[in-house]
Amino acid sequence: MEWIIANWRLVLITILFGGIIALVSEVNHYRNSAIDWKGKSLQASSLADTRLKTINQMQIQQKAVSAIDQSYQLQLKAKDDEISSLSDRVKSGSVGLRVKAVCPSGVPQASAASGITNAASAELSADARQDYYALRSQLAQATAQINGLQAYIREITK
């Protein structure tokens, strides 16, 4: 104990240097931790910005595709309404549904001497008429779908 009392300055300096070294070590540890956290924060912020840009771009594309879809749905509805209107007009008799037809070459023509004339024009049967309207409707629908898909592809590949 006498040695400590006699060399108190050396002991005090040793304790102070030890404390300073411990303090510098702790400060360096927290500094390195802060640098690591800052790097992770910048990385997370960059990732969040990238994801936000992707989400915004996807929303813009979804709105554009939705507008394309709505436009073609309206066109398809207009075509369906037009076909329904045509069907109603044919049923009411205000418009006639004509089919271009030719007689096969093997069928004999009625002679002029017989005096019998065919006053009625050829018409579709009721089943064939419905099939005609269904085909027109399906054709309009397929055309609208193809046009919509082409517009969608053009929008996506911009």
ABEGO torsion letter per residue (X at the ends): XAAAAAAAAAAAAAAAAAAAAAAAAAAAAAAAAAAAAAAAAAAAAAAAAAAAAAAAAAAAAAAAAAAAAAAAAAAAAAAAAAAAAAAAAAAAGABBBBBBBBBBAABBBBBAAAGBBBABBBBBBAAAAAAAAAAAAAAAAAAAAAAAAAAAAAAAAX
